[in-house]
Amino acid sequence: MTAIKTYLLRLILCGFLVTLCGAVLRGRKGSRALALCGGCLMALTALKPLVQVDLSRLPDLVTGLTREERQAAAREKNDALLKSLVESQTEDWIEAKARELGMELQAEVSAEEAEADCFVPATVRLTGSWTEQQREALSAILAAELAIPPERQRWAGG
C-alpha cells in the first residue's frame, strides 16, 4: 500500500511543481514551453512504474499461467508425446521383426527416461504364439538391438 501512496504523492507533487512554475512564468512563449516540459514530466512520473514491470512474470490473460508455468506444462506434454512415440514405434518394430521370424504376436513396450528428454524402451510384454527357437531368436534381437535383457521381457502365450 505504501508503494501506491508514494506513486500518488509523486504525481501530486509533480503537478504542484508544474503549476507553481506556471505561476512564475507569465509570458506566452514561456507558458507553452512550460506546458510541454510539465506534460513530459507528468508523463514520465506516471509511466515510470510501468517500465519496471517484468512482463514475463505476469500471467497470460487467456490461460492465467505465467511464462514458467506454460513452459513446464509444454515440457510435460512434449515428454508424454515423446514417450508415447518411442513406445509405439518400438512396438511396431518388434512386431515387424517377429513377422520376419514367422511369429504372430503383439508387443507392449513401456519406455523410461534415460536422460533429460531422452526416452528408451525399458520393458516389453509379448503375447502370441511362437516356438522356442523363435522366442530365443527374438529375445536375442531385443537384447542386442534394443538393450532389453531377457529379465525385462515378459512372454505370454506360446
C-alpha positions in Angstrom: 0.0 0.0 0.0 2.9 2.4 0.6 4.0 2.0 -3.0 0.6 3.3 -4.2 0.8 6.2 -1.7 4.3 7.1 -2.9 3.2 6.9 -6.5 0.2 9.2 -5.9 2.3 11.6 -3.8 4.9 11.9 -6.7 2.1 12.7 -9.2 0.6 15.3 -6.9 4.0 16.9 -6.2 4.8 16.9 -9.9 1.5 18.6 -10.7 2.1 21.1 -7.9 5.6 21.9 -9.3 4.3 22.4 -12.8 1.5 24.7 -11.5 4.0 26.7 -9.4 6.4 27.2 -12.3 3.4 28.3 -14.4 2.6 31.0 -11.9 6.1 32.3 -12.0 6.3 32.4 -15.9 3.7 34.7 -17.3 4.9 35.1 -20.9 3.1 33.4 -23.7 6.2 31.6 -25.1 7.3 30.7 -21.6 4.0 29.1 -20.7 4.0 27.0 -23.9 7.5 25.7 -23.1 6.4 25.1 -19.5 3.3 23.2 -20.6 5.4 21.0 -22.8 8.0 20.3 -20.2 5.4 19.9 -17.5 3.4 17.4 -19.6 6.6 15.4 -20.3 7.5 15.4 -16.6 4.0 14.3 -15.6 4.0 11.5 -18.3 7.4 10.3 -17.1 6.3 10.3 -13.5 3.1 8.5 -14.3 4.6 5.8 -16.6 7.9 5.1 -14.6 6.3 2.2 -12.6 5.2 0.5 -15.9 8.8 0.4 -17.1 9.8 -1.5 -14.0 7.2 -4.3 -14.5 8.7 -7.7 -15.5 6.2 -8.8 -18.2 7.5 -12.4 -18.2 6.3 -12.8 -14.7 2.7 -11.7 -15.4 0.1 -14.3 -16.0 -1.3 -14.8 -19.5 -4.7 -13.3 -19.9 -6.1 -16.4 -21.7 -4.7 -19.2 -19.6 -3.9 -17.5 -16.4 -0.5 -19.2 -16.3 2.9 -17.4 -16.0 5.6 -18.0 -18.6 7.4 -20.5 -16.4 4.2 -22.5 -15.8 3.4 -22.5 -19.5 6.9 -23.8 -20.3 6.6 -26.5 -17.6 3.3 -27.6 -19.0 4.6 -27.7 -22.5 7.7 -29.7 -21.4 5.4 -32.3 -19.7 3.2 -32.5 -22.8 6.3 -32.9 -25.0 7.7 -35.6 -22.7 4.5 -37.5 -22.8 4.3 -37.3 -26.6 7.9 -38.4 -27.0 7.5 -41.3 -24.6 4.3 -42.4 -26.5 6.1 -42.1 -29.8 9.1 -44.2 -28.6 6.7 -46.9 -27.3 4.5 -47.1 -30.4 7.4 -47.1 -32.8 9.3 -49.8 -30.8 6.1 -51.9 -30.7 5.8 -51.7 -34.5 9.5 -52.6 -34.9 9.3 -55.6 -32.6 6.1 -56.9 -34.3 7.8 -56.5 -37.8 10.9 -58.4 -36.5 8.6 -61.1 -35.2 6.8 -61.4 -38.5 10.2 -61.8 -40.2 10.8 -64.8 -37.8 7.4 -66.2 -38.6 5.8 -65.3 -35.3 2.4 -63.8 -34.7 2.5 -61.6 -31.6 1.5 -58.3 -30.0 4.1 -56.2 -28.3 3.5 -53.7 -25.5 6.5 -51.6 -24.7 7.0 -49.2 -21.7 9.7 -46.6 -22.0 11.5 -44.7 -19.4 13.6 -41.5 -19.3 17.3 -42.3 -19.6 18.5 -38.7 -19.7 16.7 -35.4 -20.0 14.3 -35.5 -22.9 15.6 -39.0 -24.0 13.3 -42.0 -23.6 14.4 -45.6 -24.2 12.4 -48.8 -24.2 12.6 -50.4 -20.7 10.3 -53.4 -20.7 8.3 -55.4 -23.2 5.3 -57.7 -22.9 4.9 -60.1 -25.8 1.7 -62.1 -26.3 1.0 -64.5 -29.2 2.2 -67.8 -30.5 5.8 -68.9 -31.2 8.2 -71.9 -31.0 11.1 -72.0 -28.5 13.6 -71.2 -31.3 11.6 -68.2 -32.5 11.4 -67.0 -28.9 15.1 -67.3 -28.3 15.9 -65.6 -31.6 13.6 -62.6 -30.9 14.8 -62.4 -27.3 18.4 -62.2 -28.6 17.4 -59.5 -31.1 15.7 -57.5 -28.4 18.7 -57.8 -26.1 21.2 -56.9 -28.8 19.4 -54.1 -30.7 17.2 -52.5 -28.0 19.2 -53.3 -24.9 16.2 -55.1 -23.3 17.6 -58.1 -21.4 15.6 -61.3 -21.1 14.6 -60.5 -17.5 12.7 -57.4 -18.7 10.9 -59.4 -21.4 7.6 -60.9 -20.4 6.3 -63.6 -22.7 2.6 -64.6 -22.5 1.3 -67.4 -24.8 3.5 -69.9 -26.5 
